[in-house]
Amino acid sequence: MGLFTRDIKTMNDLFIHQLQDIYYAEQQLVKALPKMADKASDKQLKQDFLTHLDETKVHVQRLEQVFQMHGAQVKAVDCPAIDGIIEEADEVTGEVADKAVLDAALINAAQAAEHYEIARYGSLIAWARQLGRTDCASILQKTLDEEKKCDQKLTSLAEGKVNLRAAS
């Protein structure tokens, strides 16, 4: 089902579709984060990726909980956006020989994924509230807060030392 197909007729249909989209995205990130951690040379970056991997596994579980609470089938739909973000990250990081520059590229790739997730979760929370599902919204809000915190940690790490090392 594509985003603008006739299968999406109501706000509820849109909500479920976007849940399926972010569910797929989170599952893909569970696969990508260990690879990113392996490529990272900065110890803090490596640890942040592994910590976020654990959080991402919880995000998948929370989404499953929201599906169940909402009475919807737990199902993923292909998300070309996250596939593109991961593919681009693989291409860019595969071309970088300098480890310091590679760490900067990894942060950039991770933040692209985080920003995608932040956008999706923000919409899902607003839609859940509109649908009268504040219970679902509060679970999704926990994940949004963690995604924002991860993005902030990546920014601090990049600006604090990784980008400086990469530029020297």
Secondary structure, 3 states (H helix, E strand, C coil): CCCCCCCCCCHHHHHHHHHHHHHHHHHHHHHHHHHHHHHCCCHHHHHHHHHHHHHHHHHHHHHHHHHHHHCCCCCCCCCHHHHHHHHHHHHHHHCCCCHHHHHHHHHHHHHHHHHHHHHHHHHHHHHHHHCCCHHHHHHHHHHHHHHHHHHHHHHHHHHHHHHHHHHC
